[in-house]
């Protein structure tokens, strides 16, 4: 067997490539504009290094906010086109509003239009190359699954939509098979005796081992795995890949050795991290409450016209270590919305008023919770606090559900920016996977990532 594998780019490599090439193309476009003698808004030289660096910072920040580096969205030109235009518009606006660091306005205002179009056209040209080259099948990572048939369907379903370039070619059953064994028809099954030939013939880049019970792996498959490992072939365990591609912990695949999957982040006990997080919470809470006071007259008028009932209400939620507290919210539903008992909030819930729908979509209904953040019941970033009734119900059904209470709940969190509002047990399972991923990988960088994605949620009006 030869060791030839197809060329492919990892997730992190593609994200870095997108960022670097976006900047390179923008700087190239400015350089080309400078070849036109009458263009003088921003000159490409060392004297303008601060202005050029500022432009790069703006493109990086607003490109992240407007999802230019989301690989799913970056693979679609229509979505990319919209995001690039919005990003370029905001970048140019901010650039014009920082004249101390950026160049002064030119006498001919048309040059700003040239500058604006140069950003859009240069990035779009590169993105066309990316979609038609890097996102083409020739750069797919071709993966072979090895595991029990009972695990294959769940993994294929989850990983199949995670990354456009992650191609699961087929699977090999790691258990002894009989004529009466259950078969999985959704993916091509290869014979275990052909393991090494399949690697070469299908140009496999990676073997993914998805087995709950490694003791049950048949001898010939185990022998071939060892042989591949000795040859330096890439073999990975499914939970590792699941977290890397989906950014969540696969608790549905975790058994009695659960402790292997929860090496929680050191930041949970890092005094310096906790100090800076609390300082960030207090600053954000004060700023949020001030904003709330400024827009209070508008909220009162909206509540008077569109809601019948008090503007504010409180509700019991479960906090850190399972301790209950009262959360403060703006009213978005009709009065006595749960007179018949607690119910899941549904999509297009008829209990939500017209004004309430706007408050939810814009996330303005969360503003009073800055009071809870200031008190210390909540943090700005963390798992969303749930009501005791639903916690008790979900804890009986979903394993490790109450593990999410080991840190303070938050105004926003990893689950809120990665998935839509949950209205079923299955949705709650997905949200828990994201919450546990946050607790496991908690860091300043991840907090910043969540803050940026929350801005995207607000600006794209995706709140629920």
N, C-alpha and C positions, 0 to 999 in steps of 0.2 A: 504493500500500500504506500503510495506517495503521500507527501504531507502538504499537497497544494490545496489552498483554500481560497475562496473568493475574497476580493477586497471589499471591506465594509467600514463604515464609520460608526463609532460608539455614540451613544446619546450625548455625552459630555463633549465629545469631539465636534459633533454637528452644531451644538449650541455655541461653542467657542468660534467655530468657523463662521457661523452666521454673524456673530457680533464683530469679529475682526474684519470680515469682508464688507459689511455695511459701512464701517468706518473708513476702510481703504477706498471704497468706491466714492464715498462723499468727498474725501480729501482729494482724490483724483479729479473729480468733477470741478472742484474749486480751482485746482491747478490749471485745468483746461480753460476755465473761465478767465483766469489771469492772462492767458495768451491773447485774449481779446483786449486790445489797448484801452478801450473806453470803460472797461469794468474795473472799478476801483473800490467797491464796497469792502471787500476783505482780500488782502494780498497774502499770497502763500509764501511767507518768509519767516525768519526767526523773530523778527520784531513783533509779529502777530502771534507768537506761540501761545500766549495766554488765551487769546480769542479763539484760536484753533482748538486748544485743549478743552475750553468751555463748550464749544460746539460738540466735540466728541462726548463729553459728559452728558450733555442734554440728550443727544441721540441714544446713548446707552440707557439712561434712566427712563425716558419716555418711550423708547422702544420696548423696554420691559413692561411698563405700565400698559401699553397698548398691544401687548401680546405678540410682538414680532418674533420672539424667540420661543414661542410655544410650537413644538415640532408638529403637532397635529394641524395647527392652523397654518404653519409655514409651508406645509405641503400642498395648500390650496391657493391658487393665484387670486381668485376673487376676494377671499378673506384677506390675503396679504395686501392686495391693492388698497382695500379700504383702510386697513390698519396703517399702512405706510403714509397715505394721504393725511390721516388724522394726526399721526405722529409728527410729520413734517410741519403741519400747520401749527401745532403747539410748540415745537422746537423753535420755529422762526419767530413766533409771538414772544416767547421767553427771551430769545436772543435780542430782540428789539427792545425789550424792557430792562435789559441789563447793560446800558451803554457805557458804564464805567469799565466793564471787563470786555465787552464786545465792541466792535467798530461803531463809530458814529454814523448816523444816517447819511447816505449819499445825497448829493443834490438831485440826481435823477432817480426818482423813486422806483422806476422800472427795474433798476438793478436788484432790488429786493425780490421782485418777481422772478428774475433770472436765478437768483440764489435759491429761492423756494423750489422752482422747477428742477434745478440741478440736483437737489437732495432727493426729490421724488424719483426722477428718471434714473439716476445712478443706482439707487437701491433696488428699484424695480427690475432693471436690466440684470443685476446680479441675482435677484431672486428667481428670475426666469431660468437662468443657468442652473441654479440650485435645484429647482423643481424638476427640470428636464434631464439633469445629469445625476446629482447626488441622490435624488429621490427615485431614480429609475431602478428597475429590477436588478441591474448589473451590480448595484451596491447594497442589495439586501443582505442582511445577516441570515444565513440559512441554518436552521436549528433542527436538531433531531431530539425528540423526547424519548426518555427511557423511564418507564414506571409502570405502576399498576393501572389497568384499564379504568378502574373506578375513579382514579384521580385525573385522568387525561382530559375529560370533558370540561371540568371546572377550570383547569389551567388554560386550555385552548381558548375558552370563552373570554377569560380575563386578559390574557396576554395578546390575543388576536387583535384587540382594538387599542392597545397601549402605545404602539410605535409603528408607524407606516413601514419602516425598514426591517422590522423583526418578522421574518417569515418562518413559520413552523412547517417544515416539509412533511413530516410524518412521525410515527412513533414505533418503538419496539416494546412489546410487553415483557416486563422484567420477571413476571411470575410464570410458573409452569402452566401451560395452556392445555385444555382438553376440548373435545368437540362440544361439550355442554357449557363452556365458559362464555361469559357475557362478552359481546363484541361491540366496539365503538366504530360507528360508520362515518363519523364526521371528519375523519382524518385517515390518511393512508397508513396502513400497518405493514411494517417490514418484518420479515422472518428474522428471529434472533440469530440464526446461523449465518445470515448475510450481513451482520453488523458492520464489519470492517469494509466490506465491498460497498455498502450503502454510503458510508462516509466519503469514499472516493467518487463513486458514481454520481451522487447528488451534490457534490461539492459542499459538504457540510462545514460550517464555520465553528459550530459549538454544539456540544452535547449537554442537554439539560436533564439531570436526574431528578425525577419526581416520584420518589418512593417513600411511603410512610414507614415501611419495614424493610430496612436494608438486608436483614437476615433472610428475607424471602426472595432476594434476587437470585435467579438461577445461575449455576456455576459458569456456563459459557458466556453469559452477558457480563458477569463480574470479571471474568478473565479478560475479555476484550476491553472493558473499561480500564483495567489495570494496564493493559498493553498500550492503550491510547495515552494514558497519563504518563507512562514512561517515555513516550515519544514527544511529550510536550504539547499534546493536543489539549484544547481548552474544554474542560469539563466543569460544570457548575451545578450547584444545588438549587432547587426550584425557589425556595424562600428568598434566597439571595437575589435572584433575578426578578422575582415578584416585587420586592421592595424597590429595586433599582429602576424598574420600568413604570410601576404604578404608584410609587411613593406612598405605600401603605403596607401594614403588617398583615400577612395572610392568616388570620387567627382561625379561619375555618379548616386550615390544614394542620393546626397545632394540636398535639396530643398531650400525653402525660409528661413529656419532657419539655413542657412549655417554657421553663426557665431559660432554655437555650435561646429563645427568640426574643427575650425582653431584657437585654443588657442596657438599661435605661441610661439616657444621656447624663454625663457627669455634671452638666449645667444645672440639673435639678438640685444639686447640693453645693454648687459653686457659689460661694458668698459674694464674689465680685459680680458675677452674672446676675444674681438675685438682687443685688444693690442697684445695678444699672437698670434692671427691668422695673424695679419699683419706682426709680426716679423717672423713667420713661412713662410709667403708668400715671404718676402724679401730674407731670407736665401735660400729657395728653388729656387727662381728666379735667384739669383746670381750663385748658383751651376749649375742650368740647362743651363744657358747661357754659362758658362765655358765649360761644356760638349759639348754644341753645337759648340763652337769655335774649340774644339779639333777634333771633327769628321767632321768639315766643309769641309776639302779637299776630304774626301770620298763622302760626299753628293754632292759636285760639280762635281766629276767624274761620279757619278751615274746619276745626272741630265743631264750631257752632253751626256751620252750614251743612257739613257732611256727616257728622256723628251725633248721635243723641246719647249724651252721657258725659261724665267727667273726662277731661283731657288725659289725666294720668291715672294709672292703676298699678297695684302691686300684685305679685304672684310668687308663691313659694317655689324655690328651686333648690337643687342639691349642689352644694359647694365642695370645697376641698375636704378630703377625708370623710365625705358623706354628710357633712354638717349642713343643715338647711339654712337658707337665708331668704329675705324678701327682695325680689328684683323689681326695679321701677321701670315702667314702659309707657310709651304713648299709646293711647287706645287706637286700635286698628280694626276691631271687630264690633259688632252690635252689642248692646248691653245684654247680659244674661246669655251669652253665646254658648255657654256650657251648662245650661239649666238641667239638661238630661244626663250630665256627667261629662268627664274629660274625654275629648276626642282628638284624633290626629288632625292637624291642619292639612287640608288637601290643596292641590293645584286648582286655582280659580275658585277657592272656597267662597260660598255664598254668604258666609257670616262676615266676611271682610267687606268693609264699607268702601265707597269710591275713594274717599280721602285716605282711608287706611291702606288701600292698595298702593297709592302713591308713596305713602310713608314707608311701606315695606320695600318697595322696589328701589327707592332712593336711600334706604337704610337710615332715614331720619328717625324712625321709631326707636332706634337704639340709643339716641342721645341721652335720655335720662339715666341710662345705665352707667354713665360716667360718674354718677353719684356713688354707685356701688363700687366702682373702681377706686374712687377717692377714699372710700371707707375701708377698702382692703378686702372686701368680699370677692371681688373679681379682679382680673388683670385685663389689659387691652387685648392680649393674645393668649389663647388657650382654648380648650374644648368648650363648646357652648353648654351652659348649664341647662339641665333637663329637669322636668317636674318630677316630684317623688313618685307619683302614680305610674308614670312611664318608666322611670328607673327600675321600680320593683317588677314591672311586667317584663322589661327587656332583660334584666339581670337573670330572670328565670329561663329565658330562651337562648340568649347569646352568651357564650363563655367569655370570661374576663371583662364583662361590660363595666363593672365598677372600678376596674383598674384606671379608667380615665379620670377618677376623682383624686388621684395622688398629687395633682397640681391644681392651682386655682383655675376656675373656669374663665373664659374670656369673652370679650365683645365680638371678636372675630377669631378665626382659627384656621388650621390647615384643612379641615373638613369643609368649612364654609367656602373657601376659595377654590377647592378642587371638585366639589360636587354640588348638585342642586339640593333643594329642600327635601328632607326625608319625610315620607308619610306612611311608610310600611316598615315591618321588621327587617326586611332585606335592605332597605335604604339605611336603617339604623346600623346594620352590620357594616355596610360600606363606610359610613361616617366614623364608626368606632375604629376601623382599620386605619383611617387617616389620623384620627386622634392619637392612637397608639404610636403611629409613625412619628408624629410630632414629639410625643413624650420621649421616644427612643432617640431621636436625632436633634433634640432641642438645642438651639444655638443662636447667637446674634445674627448670623447670616440667614438662618431659616426664618427668624422673626422678621427680618428686613424683607425677605421674599414674600412673606404673608402680608405685610403692610403694603407692599407694591401691588400685589394681586388684589387686595381689598380695594385699593383705589381703582383698579380695572373694573371690579364688580360694580362700584358706585358709578363710574363714568359710563359704563355700558348698560347701566340701569337694570342689573340682573338680580337685585335683592329680592327676597321672598319673605 
